[in-house]
Amino acid sequence: MGRLVLPLPARDTGYGHSTDEVDAVRARPELLLEYYDAVHRQTVEFVQTLGDEDFDRIVDKRFDRPLPSACGSSAPSSTASSTWGRPRTPMD
């Protein structure tokens, strides 16, 4: 997203960042909202491609109790799936 200048490598996802690293991000609110909307849209598109077998796959083994992609469930919760793809509201 070339308009968001960050003090990070281009492919840095932010996963595992410290509080100081997160606090270093500065941007106009409307730019952050555009970023949020783009990430939300891409996340919904990706999640819709997943099958049941994907939710049991361990995605991070660094914890004492490795977490599967869906935290042990074989499918997303009905609450989560009912909100996927709906327009964002001020309460989101």
Helices and strands as residue ranges (DSSP letters): H 19-23, H 29-47, G 52-56, E 58-60, E 67-68, H 78-83
